[in-house]
Structure formats: C-alpha cells, structure tokens
Amino acid sequence: MWIRKSNIEKLSADVKRLIAGEAIDIRDNREGPLRILKNDIQTLAAYKKEQVDVLQQERDILKDTLADISHQLKTPLTSMMIMTELLEDAPPEKRAELVSNIQSSLHRTEWLISALLKMAKLDAKTIEFRKEKIHSNDLIEAAIAPLNIQLELKEQEIEIIGSQELNCDKRWTAEALGNVIKNASEHGPAGQAIKIEVGANPISTWIRVTDAGKGLDRRQIAKIFKRFENSDGSKGYGIGLPLAQTIMKSQFGDIDVDGGGKGIGATFTLKFYNKVKSG
C-alpha cells in the first residue's frame, strides 16, 4: 500500500511538534499502516509526557525539601554562632550556661541530620527492609534504649501491657517506635508513665503508645505527619513522626492517631497488617 509523500511530511512535522512539547493529537481512526504508526507515536508521546511530568514533580519536591532542610539547619547553627561569640566576654557563671546550650543545640542538630539522611534514603527507596520474626518486648527495648537519658531526666517510666510476635525489620521499626515514644515523652508531663500496649486482631498486630499529656485537637492531628511542621509550636523539628510513618508504610503498615483530650493523652498505634493492605 502506497503512502503519499504529503502524509509522510505532515506526520514528520507533527512528530517534531510533539518532541517540542506541544499538546497535539495525531491519532487516526482510518484503516491502514499509517494509522497504526500514528497511534503508536501518540502513545509514545503520551508516555514521554508522563515521564517528564513525574520528573518535574520530583524536582519540585526536591527543591522544597532542600529549602526546608536549609531552614531547619540554619536556625540552630545561627543560634550556636551567636552563643559562641558571647562566650568570650561572658562571666564564668554565664559561660557554663552558654556551653550547656551549645551542647544541647549540637545534640539536636546531630539528631536532625541523622533523621534527614534516613528520610532521604527512604524517599530514594534505597532501603531494603529485612522482615523477621521478633518479640514485641525485644523491639520495645531496642526503641527505648536511645531514650533512657531523656526518660530518666523527666522521671518517666514505661508501662508495658501485653506481648506479641511481630514480623518486621527490627532496626527500622525500632527507629519508628522510638520516635513515637520520644514524642510521647516530650508531650507528657514529668513523673508520669508512658503506656505501651501490645495486641492483635484478625487484621493486624499493633503497638499502642499513650502519653499523659493534654491530647491533640483535630488541627494538630491534621498536620502531625507533615514534615517540618510542629503540632504545638514546640522545639521539635517536625521530622520524627513523619519518619516513623514513612517507615511503617514502607513495610505495608500504618500509624493511627487518637487525639485523646479531657484528661486523656494522645495515642499513637503502630499497625502491622497480617496481609498487605489493599487500596
């Protein structure tokens, strides 16, 4: 079957327009090999546009993330620079206070950088989760270990109720649970226990962490898993809970929040689904 030269020239011009990014439709409903070629080119063009759109979205996300990281790091670094300058002329008693504040800022900055690196690895999907059978008591112990000093300073005890066998990546899940417990410690009053309940139902095995704070309202819950946003304007960086949720979702789990209130603290429930959650 012969194809007219004019049709080839028009198709060539249309392909150039598609390459240039123009939104044109060259599909053809008529019979013949030229129709098949046109429709295949249109499909290829649509696929190319979809890939370009995805790349642009990723660039936008990266741009916003880098801006947030820059802001989060700039604040403590600026504070430490100012305190360092004040050290030279400060009296002895004030120097001790400044040094203590600098050390505190250094520890917080170290934690922030570590959390950001972990989040970056998760976003890039370079983490290979190694699920294994683990007892909930072992997981809770691993999650609490880095928080012992914080809990001791606030005179907070951990009350554990129940136990279950879990199927998860111990290291990363301990990181997620630890961030939830850290949040409970920061929002709970000194001298009050943090309750950790463990249980199971036909759908999931779960670990429930409840603090003794004043609870969360709907506005706070709505943004609690958004990066770099604080629920109450506290000194937190707004990265611990989003990191915990990302870790759980990467293992086909989830975190539910009950705001509590009226004398009941907030409750965070880490869910490990027995089967892959659909939808």
N, C-alpha and C positions, 0 to 999 in steps of 0.2 A: 504494500500500500504506500502510495506516494504521499509525502507531506510537503505542503507548499513552503517555499522559501520565506514568504511573508509571515507564516505562522511560526517558523523557527526564529525569525528575527524578533517577533513580538515576545515569544517565550524567553528569549535571551535578555530582552530589555526588562521583562518582569522579574526575572531572576536577579538581575542587578539591583532592581528596586528593593527586592526582598533582602538582599545582602546589605543594602544601605540602611535597613531597619524600617522601611515603610510597611504600613499595615494594609496590605492588599490581598485579595483572594483570587487565585488563578485557577481554582478548581473548575473542572469541565464535566458536564453530565452527558456529553455526546460520546458515541461509540468510537473506538479506535485506539491505537497505541499512544497517540499524543495525549489523549485524556488520561491514560494511566500514568504517563510521565508527569503531567501537570499535577495530578492529585498526589503523587509521591513527593514531588518537590514541595507542595503546600504542606504536607505532613512533616517533612524535614524542616521547613521554615518554622512551623509551629513549635517543634521540638527545640530548635535553636533558640527561639524567643523565650521559651520556658526556662531553659538553662541560664540565659542571660538575666532573666528576672530573678532567679534564685541567687545567682552570684551577686547581683546588686543588693538584694536583701541581706545577704551575708556581709557584704561590705558595710552596709548601713549599721548592722548590729555590731560589727567590729569597731566601727567608728564611735558609736555611742558607748560601747564598753570601755574602750581606751580612754575616752573623755571622763567616764565615771571613775576609772582606776586612777587616773591622773589627779582628779579632785580628792579622792579618798586618801591618797598618799601625800598630797601636798599639805593637807591640814595638819597631820601630826608632825611632819618634817619641819614645817614653818614654826610650829609651837616649840619644838626642840631647839631650833636655831635661836629663837628669842631667849629661851631659858639658858642656853649656853652662853650667850652674850651677857646675861645678867649675873652669871656666876662670878665673873672677875671682880665686880665691885660689891658683891653681896656680903653681908655679915655672916659669921660662921653658922649661926642657927638657921639663917635663910638658905645658905648653901646646901645644907642637909635636905631641906625641903625640895629645893630645885633638883638636886641629884636624884631624889626619890621619884619626882615627877618625870624626869627624863628617862629613868629606868622603866617606869610604867609605860611611857609612850613607846619606848623601844620594843617592849614585850608585845604591846598591842599591834604595832606596825609589823613585827615579825609574824604574828598570827594572821594579820590581814594578807600579807604577801603569800604566805603558805596557802591560805584559803583560796586566793585568787588563782594561784597556779593549779590547784586541784580543780577549780571550776573550769579553767581553760582546757585542761586535759579532758574533762567530761564533755565540754562543748565540742571539742575536736573529735570525740568518740575514739580516743586512743587508749581508753581503759578497757582491759579485758577482765570482766568480773568472773571470779572463780568461786562458784557456789559450792558449799559443802554443808554437811550436817553439823550443827553446832548447838550446844545447850544455851538457853537464854541467859543463865547465870554467868557463863563464860563471856558472852557478848556484853552484858551489862558491866561486868568487871573491867573489860577492856575499854569500854566507853567512859567509865568513871575515872580510871587511872590518871589521865592528864588533868583532871579537875579537882584532885584531892586537896590541893592547897587552897583553891577558891572556896570549896565547901567547908574546909576547916576554919578559914577566916570568917566566914559567915555563920559558923556553928550550925550548919545544915546537915542533917542525917538523911540517908537514903533508905526508904522503907520499900522492900521488895515483896510483892504478893504474887504467888503462883510461879510456875515454870513450864517451859515447853521446849521442844526441839525445833530448831529453825533451819531452813535451807537458804543460805545467803553467803555473800562474800564477807567474811568476818572483819577484815581490815576496814573496808569501805563502809560497811553497815555500822561498825563501831564509831566511825567518824560521824555518820549521820545521827546516831543515837546520842553521841557525846555532845553534838551541837544543840540538840533538843534539851538535854539535861542542863547544859550551860545556860541556855535561855531561861529555863525554869529557875535556876539558881539566881540569875541576875534579877528576875522579876518577883522572886519570892522574898519575904522578909527574913532577917537574920533569926536564927534559932528555931526556924520552922522546918519540918521534914518535907522532902520531895518524895512523892509516892510513885512507884513504878509497878504497874500491874501487868501481868503476862497471861494471855489466854488464847483460846482458839474457838472457831466455829466452823461450820461446813464450808465457808467461803475463804477464810483466811486465818492465819496465826497473827497475833498482834501484841505490841508492846505499848502500853499507855502510860504517859508521863504527865503527872498533875502537880502543879506548883501551889503554893499557899498564898499567892498574890491576890490582887483585886479583880483579876479577869480581864477579858478583852471585849471591846464592843465591835459591832459589825464593820465600822470604818477601819479599825485596826486589823481585823481578820482579813479584810479585802486586799490589803497590801502587804501582809506579813511575809509572803513568799516572793515578793518583788525585790529584785536586787537593789542594794544601796538605799533602801527605804527603811526607816525605823518606825515601829508601831507607836512609840510614845515620845519620840524625840530624845531618847537616851543616848548614851555614848557609844552604843553599838554601831557597827558598820553596815548592818543590813545585808550580810552575806552568809551568815551561819545557817539560818533556816532555809534560804533558797538552795544552798549547797546540799543540805540534808534532803530536801525534796527531790533534787536532781538525782542524787544517789539512789533514793528509793524508787523513783520512776524508771531509772536505768536498769533496775532489777525487776521490773514489772510489779512494783509495789506502789505505795502511796502514803501520804500523811494527811490525816483528817484533824480538824481543829474544832474544839468546843470551847467557846469563849468564857464559859462559866459566868462569874459575877454574883452579886448579892451574897458575899461571904465565901464564894467558891472560886478557886483559882482556875486558870486556863488548863485545858487538857489537850495534849498532842498524842495522836495514836498512829504509830508506825504499823502499816498493814503489809503482811507478806501473803500474797494471794496464793491459794493452793493450785490454781491453774492460771494461765496467762489471762489477764483481764482484757476482755474484748471492748472495742469502742474507744 
